[in-house]
Amino acid sequence: MNAEAVHPGDEATNYLFDNWFDLIEVGLRERVRGFIETMLETELEAVLARPLRPATDRPR
């Protein structure tokens, strides 16, 4: 007898719904990442579109 036959319970068992959270998690992460990227790009565009203040308006 080999070791696999003696200890069959040591093998990793996959059940029907073991991996379905991974698909949901991946999809959710992609949507959240896309949302954050869009939000940051929008904020960056708004900041870069503002005119610079003249040097005389800066507090000393």
LINQUIBEL-V847479 format. One record per helix or strand of 3 or more residues. SS is the DSSP state (hx for helix, st for strand). FROM is the first residue (numbers start at 1). LEN is the number of residues. If there is no record, write none. Layout:
SS:FROM:LEN / SS:FROM:LEN
This chain:
hx:3:4 / hx:8:3 / hx:20:30 / hx:55:3
